[in-house]
Amino acid sequence: MLPWSAPRGVDPAADSLGRSPPELDERFGDRFTEDLRRALPDLDGFDEEEAALLEEYGAEAIVPAELADHERIEEIARELTLIR
């Protein structure tokens, strides 16, 4: 389960792109967001917990990306009908 959720009516996969709300550091402690960014790409799905998290994303892996990559990622996701 992700530590936050998208607003009602917003597809979390289409909206998040790895972004997290700034309140996460306030809620879970300093550097939580940075630690999360470093941990997610290391998921390999070899244990049940990791496999479940990847399934939440509908992914086999999580690849780091910059916000500048958003347009191209969205374009590809639409071509693959992963988002509408």
ChimeraX commands (.cxc) that place a marker at each C-alpha (Angstrom):
marker #1 position 0.00,0.00,0.00 radius 0.5
marker #1 position 1.30,3.43,-0.91 radius 0.5
marker #1 position 1.75,5.93,1.96 radius 0.5
marker #1 position -0.53,8.41,0.16 radius 0.5
marker #1 position -3.35,8.26,-2.34 radius 0.5
marker #1 position -4.42,10.34,-5.29 radius 0.5
marker #1 position -7.38,12.69,-4.94 radius 0.5
marker #1 position -10.79,11.15,-5.68 radius 0.5
marker #1 position -11.36,10.79,-9.42 radius 0.5
marker #1 position -7.66,11.04,-10.30 radius 0.5
marker #1 position -5.86,8.00,-11.67 radius 0.5
marker #1 position -2.85,7.63,-9.33 radius 0.5
marker #1 position -0.73,6.06,-12.07 radius 0.5
marker #1 position -1.39,8.95,-14.45 radius 0.5
marker #1 position -1.03,11.63,-11.80 radius 0.5
marker #1 position 1.85,10.54,-9.58 radius 0.5
marker #1 position 4.85,9.94,-11.83 radius 0.5
marker #1 position 6.77,9.33,-8.66 radius 0.5
marker #1 position 5.87,12.64,-7.12 radius 0.5
marker #1 position 4.86,12.67,-3.49 radius 0.5
marker #1 position 3.15,15.37,-1.49 radius 0.5
marker #1 position 5.45,17.54,0.65 radius 0.5
marker #1 position 3.56,16.48,3.79 radius 0.5
marker #1 position 5.21,13.05,3.63 radius 0.5
marker #1 position 8.42,14.32,5.22 radius 0.5
marker #1 position 6.36,16.04,7.92 radius 0.5
marker #1 position 4.32,12.90,8.54 radius 0.5
marker #1 position 7.01,10.21,8.28 radius 0.5
marker #1 position 10.17,12.14,9.18 radius 0.5
marker #1 position 12.91,14.15,7.53 radius 0.5
marker #1 position 14.30,12.71,4.30 radius 0.5
marker #1 position 11.43,10.19,3.95 radius 0.5
marker #1 position 10.74,11.34,0.39 radius 0.5
marker #1 position 14.40,11.07,-0.59 radius 0.5
marker #1 position 14.71,7.64,1.03 radius 0.5
marker #1 position 11.59,6.52,-0.83 radius 0.5
marker #1 position 13.00,7.76,-4.15 radius 0.5
marker #1 position 16.15,5.73,-3.56 radius 0.5
marker #1 position 14.33,2.59,-2.40 radius 0.5
marker #1 position 11.69,2.23,-5.11 radius 0.5
marker #1 position 14.07,1.51,-8.03 radius 0.5
marker #1 position 15.66,-1.28,-5.94 radius 0.5
marker #1 position 12.42,-3.26,-5.78 radius 0.5
marker #1 position 12.79,-6.55,-7.61 radius 0.5
marker #1 position 9.54,-8.28,-6.63 radius 0.5
marker #1 position 11.30,-11.36,-5.28 radius 0.5
marker #1 position 9.42,-11.27,-1.98 radius 0.5
marker #1 position 5.66,-10.98,-1.43 radius 0.5
marker #1 position 5.75,-7.44,-0.05 radius 0.5
marker #1 position 7.78,-6.09,-2.97 radius 0.5
marker #1 position 5.65,-7.97,-5.50 radius 0.5
marker #1 position 2.50,-6.48,-3.94 radius 0.5
marker #1 position 3.93,-2.96,-4.10 radius 0.5
marker #1 position 4.90,-3.35,-7.74 radius 0.5
marker #1 position 1.42,-4.69,-8.44 radius 0.5
marker #1 position -0.05,-1.50,-6.88 radius 0.5
marker #1 position 1.84,0.41,-9.56 radius 0.5
marker #1 position 0.91,-2.10,-12.27 radius 0.5
marker #1 position 4.64,-2.48,-12.87 radius 0.5
marker #1 position 7.36,-5.07,-13.10 radius 0.5
marker #1 position 9.94,-2.48,-12.06 radius 0.5
marker #1 position 10.19,1.18,-11.12 radius 0.5
marker #1 position 12.59,3.29,-13.15 radius 0.5
marker #1 position 13.79,6.69,-11.89 radius 0.5
marker #1 position 12.72,9.66,-14.02 radius 0.5
marker #1 position 12.91,13.42,-13.81 radius 0.5
marker #1 position 9.90,15.73,-14.05 radius 0.5
marker #1 position 11.32,16.87,-17.39 radius 0.5
marker #1 position 10.62,13.34,-18.68 radius 0.5
marker #1 position 6.89,13.61,-17.89 radius 0.5
marker #1 position 5.67,14.54,-21.37 radius 0.5
marker #1 position 7.47,11.68,-23.11 radius 0.5
marker #1 position 6.45,9.15,-20.43 radius 0.5
marker #1 position 2.81,10.23,-20.74 radius 0.5
marker #1 position 2.97,10.05,-24.53 radius 0.5
marker #1 position 4.32,6.50,-24.44 radius 0.5
marker #1 position 1.79,5.45,-21.77 radius 0.5
marker #1 position -1.05,6.75,-23.94 radius 0.5
marker #1 position 0.33,4.94,-27.01 radius 0.5
marker #1 position 0.40,1.73,-24.97 radius 0.5
marker #1 position -3.11,2.50,-23.64 radius 0.5
marker #1 position -1.82,2.41,-20.07 radius 0.5
marker #1 position -3.60,5.73,-19.47 radius 0.5
marker #1 position -6.33,7.59,-21.36 radius 0.5
marker link #1:1,2 radius 0.2
marker link #1:2,3 radius 0.2
marker link #1:3,4 radius 0.2
marker link #1:4,5 radius 0.2
marker link #1:5,6 radius 0.2
marker link #1:6,7 radius 0.2
marker link #1:7,8 radius 0.2
marker link #1:8,9 radius 0.2
marker link #1:9,10 radius 0.2
marker link #1:10,11 radius 0.2
marker link #1:11,12 radius 0.2
marker link #1:12,13 radius 0.2
marker link #1:13,14 radius 0.2
marker link #1:14,15 radius 0.2
marker link #1:15,16 radius 0.2
marker link #1:16,17 radius 0.2
marker link #1:17,18 radius 0.2
marker link #1:18,19 radius 0.2
marker link #1:19,20 radius 0.2
marker link #1:20,21 radius 0.2
marker link #1:21,22 radius 0.2
marker link #1:22,23 radius 0.2
marker link #1:23,24 radius 0.2
marker link #1:24,25 radius 0.2
marker link #1:25,26 radius 0.2
marker link #1:26,27 radius 0.2
marker link #1:27,28 radius 0.2
marker link #1:28,29 radius 0.2
marker link #1:29,30 radius 0.2
marker link #1:30,31 radius 0.2
marker link #1:31,32 radius 0.2
marker link #1:32,33 radius 0.2
marker link #1:33,34 radius 0.2
marker link #1:34,35 radius 0.2
marker link #1:35,36 radius 0.2
marker link #1:36,37 radius 0.2
marker link #1:37,38 radius 0.2
marker link #1:38,39 radius 0.2
marker link #1:39,40 radius 0.2
marker link #1:40,41 radius 0.2
marker link #1:41,42 radius 0.2
marker link #1:42,43 radius 0.2
marker link #1:43,44 radius 0.2
marker link #1:44,45 radius 0.2
marker link #1:45,46 radius 0.2
marker link #1:46,47 radius 0.2
marker link #1:47,48 radius 0.2
marker link #1:48,49 radius 0.2
marker link #1:49,50 radius 0.2
marker link #1:50,51 radius 0.2
marker link #1:51,52 radius 0.2
marker link #1:52,53 radius 0.2
marker link #1:53,54 radius 0.2
marker link #1:54,55 radius 0.2
marker link #1:55,56 radius 0.2
marker link #1:56,57 radius 0.2
marker link #1:57,58 radius 0.2
marker link #1:58,59 radius 0.2
marker link #1:59,60 radius 0.2
marker link #1:60,61 radius 0.2
marker link #1:61,62 radius 0.2
marker link #1:62,63 radius 0.2
marker link #1:63,64 radius 0.2
marker link #1:64,65 radius 0.2
marker link #1:65,66 radius 0.2
marker link #1:66,67 radius 0.2
marker link #1:67,68 radius 0.2
marker link #1:68,69 radius 0.2
marker link #1:69,70 radius 0.2
marker link #1:70,71 radius 0.2
marker link #1:71,72 radius 0.2
marker link #1:72,73 radius 0.2
marker link #1:73,74 radius 0.2
marker link #1:74,75 radius 0.2
marker link #1:75,76 radius 0.2
marker link #1:76,77 radius 0.2
marker link #1:77,78 radius 0.2
marker link #1:78,79 radius 0.2
marker link #1:79,80 radius 0.2
marker link #1:80,81 radius 0.2
marker link #1:81,82 radius 0.2
marker link #1:82,83 radius 0.2
marker link #1:83,84 radius 0.2
view
